[in-house]
Amino acid sequence: MQFVKNIFTQTLEIKQSKFIAYLIPYTQYNQTLKRLKEEHLKARHFVVAYRYLNEYDQIIEHSSDDGEPKGTSGKPSLMVLQGNQLINSAVIIVRYFGGTKLGTGGLVRAYSDAVNLVINSAELFKYLKQVEKKIVLKYSDVRVIEYECKRYDLMILDKLFQQDVHYLIKGSEESVALFCNENRAIISD
């Protein structure tokens, strides 16, 4: 699976209709949709599709045709996201009507092409499942562990200083496993 970290945009023009596709991280979906509706007051449709993982690692999907004929825009856009194995990502297509009706097949092609165009221009990152792990260490090992966390690209979510030092770390399953194996002499669970 793949995801995006930034917003990407591409414009497709077909028979004077403009399809402006925005590929965004799912976490920015609501505010971006609101902003686009304020910026594009004369746009006819705001077609959306998104896919994200919930807290149970289930894929949640949604699409909306926003007034286009049923099944001609939202669903094809979602299918392109699925086909590219995008996760935790959303696409918003702003359509300006050019005066010529495209028909149902033409709309399906136009929306699919617009989403493919923006995906092909985007920087995609491989999705790695994130895990959290609690570790305990001595005060004298704090510097070493801080360095090792950076080396393995782990986030330190919490630090608790008691008799020993308790850390809550987060990173990819693979990175956490390698980190724990490499530092097993100075950490405990």
C-alpha positions as a Python dict, from the first residue, in 0.01 Angstrom:
ca = {
    (1, 'M'): (0, 0, 0),
    (2, 'Q'): (103, 361, -59),
    (3, 'F'): (9, 706, 68),
    (4, 'V'): (85, 1075, 12),
    (5, 'K'): (232, 1321, 261),
    (6, 'N'): (161, 1641, 64),
    (7, 'I'): (-108, 1789, -160),
    (8, 'F'): (-70, 1738, -535),
    (9, 'T'): (-287, 1884, -809),
    (10, 'Q'): (-334, 1837, -1183),
    (11, 'T'): (-586, 1977, -1431),
    (12, 'L'): (-749, 1787, -1715),
    (13, 'E'): (-951, 1969, -1981),
    (14, 'I'): (-1205, 1782, -2196),
    (15, 'K'): (-1447, 1961, -2430),
    (16, 'Q'): (-1409, 2289, -2239),
    (17, 'S'): (-1485, 2118, -1904),
    (18, 'K'): (-1209, 2148, -1646),
    (19, 'F'): (-1137, 1867, -1399),
    (20, 'I'): (-898, 1989, -1128),
    (21, 'A'): (-783, 1689, -923),
    (22, 'Y'): (-631, 1726, -576),
    (23, 'L'): (-462, 1426, -414),
    (24, 'I'): (-422, 1484, -41),
    (25, 'P'): (-345, 1306, 286),
    (26, 'Y'): (-672, 1187, 440),
    (27, 'T'): (-602, 1389, 757),
    (28, 'Q'): (-636, 1710, 549),
    (29, 'Y'): (-953, 1604, 366),
    (30, 'N'): (-1219, 1809, 551),
    (31, 'Q'): (-1028, 2138, 565),
    (32, 'T'): (-913, 2105, 203),
    (33, 'L'): (-1267, 2037, 77),
    (34, 'K'): (-1395, 2339, 270),
    (35, 'R'): (-1115, 2559, 132),
    (36, 'L'): (-1172, 2444, -227),
    (37, 'K'): (-1545, 2517, -205),
    (38, 'E'): (-1462, 2870, -91),
    (39, 'E'): (-1199, 2919, -365),
    (40, 'H'): (-1399, 2770, -655),
    (41, 'L'): (-1737, 2939, -616),
    (42, 'K'): (-1832, 2888, -982),
    (43, 'A'): (-1742, 2517, -993),
    (44, 'R'): (-2031, 2282, -1066),
    (45, 'H'): (-1921, 1967, -879),
    (46, 'F'): (-1683, 1861, -602),
    (47, 'V'): (-1642, 1487, -650),
    (48, 'V'): (-1460, 1306, -369),
    (49, 'A'): (-1318, 963, -287),
    (50, 'Y'): (-1104, 847, 2),
    (51, 'R'): (-955, 539, 166),
    (52, 'Y'): (-804, 519, 514),
    (53, 'L'): (-718, 265, 782),
    (54, 'N'): (-914, 283, 1105),
    (55, 'E'): (-782, 186, 1449),
    (56, 'Y'): (-861, -183, 1379),
    (57, 'D'): (-658, -184, 1053),
    (58, 'Q'): (-977, -199, 845),
    (59, 'I'): (-992, -5, 520),
    (60, 'I'): (-1270, 255, 524),
    (61, 'E'): (-1376, 384, 181),
    (62, 'H'): (-1617, 651, 63),
    (63, 'S'): (-1701, 830, -260),
    (64, 'S'): (-1953, 1093, -368),
    (65, 'D'): (-2078, 1192, -715),
    (66, 'D'): (-2188, 1538, -588),
    (67, 'G'): (-2468, 1580, -841),
    (68, 'E'): (-2307, 1401, -1135),
    (69, 'P'): (-2508, 1104, -1272),
    (70, 'K'): (-2495, 814, -1024),
    (71, 'G'): (-2179, 603, -1050),
    (72, 'T'): (-2005, 821, -1312),
    (73, 'S'): (-1756, 1008, -1096),
    (74, 'G'): (-1711, 914, -729),
    (75, 'K'): (-1698, 538, -775),
    (76, 'P'): (-1456, 550, -1073),
    (77, 'S'): (-1232, 786, -872),
    (78, 'L'): (-1238, 545, -577),
    (79, 'M'): (-1156, 255, -808),
    (80, 'V'): (-843, 439, -928),
    (81, 'L'): (-736, 486, -563),
    (82, 'Q'): (-795, 114, -505),
    (83, 'G'): (-607, 15, -820),
    (84, 'N'): (-304, 218, -710),
    (85, 'Q'): (-328, 70, -359),
    (86, 'L'): (-352, 416, -202),
    (87, 'I'): (-438, 431, 166),
    (88, 'N'): (-483, 720, 412),
    (89, 'S'): (-534, 938, 105),
    (90, 'A'): (-819, 1129, -56),
    (91, 'V'): (-892, 1281, -392),
    (92, 'I'): (-1112, 1584, -461),
    (93, 'I'): (-1199, 1669, -821),
    (94, 'V'): (-1332, 2019, -884),
    (95, 'R'): (-1532, 2033, -1209),
    (96, 'Y'): (-1610, 2340, -1412),
    (97, 'F'): (-1875, 2256, -1674),
    (98, 'G'): (-1773, 2363, -2024),
    (99, 'G'): (-2115, 2349, -2190),
    (100, 'T'): (-2080, 2014, -2369),
    (101, 'K'): (-2230, 1705, -2207),
    (102, 'L'): (-1982, 1416, -2196),
    (103, 'G'): (-2229, 1131, -2139),
    (104, 'T'): (-2189, 865, -1872),
    (105, 'G'): (-1894, 691, -2041),
    (106, 'G'): (-1723, 1023, -2102),
    (107, 'L'): (-1765, 1124, -1737),
    (108, 'V'): (-1626, 792, -1612),
    (109, 'R'): (-1321, 833, -1838),
    (110, 'A'): (-1272, 1199, -1750),
    (111, 'Y'): (-1280, 1147, -1372),
    (112, 'S'): (-1065, 832, -1392),
    (113, 'D'): (-813, 1010, -1615),
    (114, 'A'): (-800, 1314, -1383),
    (115, 'V'): (-729, 1095, -1079),
    (116, 'N'): (-467, 891, -1268),
    (117, 'L'): (-303, 1215, -1384),
    (118, 'V'): (-264, 1351, -1031),
    (119, 'I'): (-147, 1014, -890),
    (120, 'N'): (118, 987, -1162),
    (121, 'S'): (253, 1331, -1067),
    (122, 'A'): (251, 1263, -691),
    (123, 'E'): (530, 1147, -464),
    (124, 'L'): (402, 823, -310),
    (125, 'F'): (538, 657, 2),
    (126, 'K'): (519, 291, 99),
    (127, 'Y'): (282, 236, 391),
    (128, 'L'): (438, 53, 684),
    (129, 'K'): (223, -52, 977),
    (130, 'Q'): (309, 150, 1286),
    (131, 'V'): (340, -6, 1632),
    (132, 'E'): (396, 134, 1979),
    (133, 'K'): (630, -22, 2234),
    (134, 'K'): (711, 57, 2597),
    (135, 'I'): (1073, 26, 2700),
    (136, 'V'): (1252, 74, 3032),
    (137, 'L'): (1614, 184, 3067),
    (138, 'K'): (1864, 331, 3312),
    (139, 'Y'): (1926, 707, 3331),
    (140, 'S'): (2281, 651, 3207),
    (141, 'D'): (2147, 503, 2879),
    (142, 'V'): (1912, 791, 2784),
    (143, 'R'): (2157, 951, 2538),
    (144, 'V'): (2226, 621, 2365),
    (145, 'I'): (1855, 542, 2329),
    (146, 'E'): (1775, 893, 2201),
    (147, 'Y'): (2042, 847, 1933),
    (148, 'E'): (1920, 495, 1848),
    (149, 'C'): (1560, 618, 1814),
    (150, 'K'): (1673, 874, 1556),
    (151, 'R'): (1883, 613, 1377),
    (152, 'Y'): (1586, 377, 1343),
    (153, 'D'): (1340, 660, 1261),
    (154, 'L'): (1133, 603, 1575),
    (155, 'M'): (918, 864, 1747),
    (156, 'I'): (937, 902, 2122),
    (157, 'L'): (576, 955, 2224),
    (158, 'D'): (624, 971, 2600),
    (159, 'K'): (900, 980, 2862),
    (160, 'L'): (846, 903, 3229),
    (161, 'F'): (1133, 953, 3473),
    (162, 'Q'): (1096, 736, 3785),
    (163, 'Q'): (1343, 495, 3942),
    (164, 'D'): (1420, 398, 3581),
    (165, 'V'): (1329, 580, 3260),
    (166, 'H'): (1015, 464, 3077),
    (167, 'Y'): (975, 547, 2706),
    (168, 'L'): (684, 491, 2473),
    (169, 'I'): (820, 465, 2119),
    (170, 'K'): (646, 434, 1783),
    (171, 'G'): (761, 328, 1439),
    (172, 'S'): (726, 64, 1172),
    (173, 'E'): (705, -296, 1298),
    (174, 'E'): (1035, -373, 1129),
    (175, 'S'): (1219, -70, 1274),
    (176, 'V'): (1092, -133, 1628),
    (177, 'A'): (1196, -500, 1610),
    (178, 'L'): (1545, -412, 1480),
    (179, 'F'): (1584, -136, 1742),
    (180, 'C'): (1484, -370, 2027),
    (181, 'N'): (1713, -646, 1902),
    (182, 'E'): (2009, -410, 1862),
    (183, 'N'): (1960, -253, 2207),
    (184, 'R'): (1842, -556, 2408),
    (185, 'A'): (2139, -523, 2646),
    (186, 'I'): (2025, -183, 2777),
    (187, 'I'): (1643, -193, 2751),
    (188, 'S'): (1373, -406, 2906),
    (189, 'D'): (1002, -433, 2836),
}
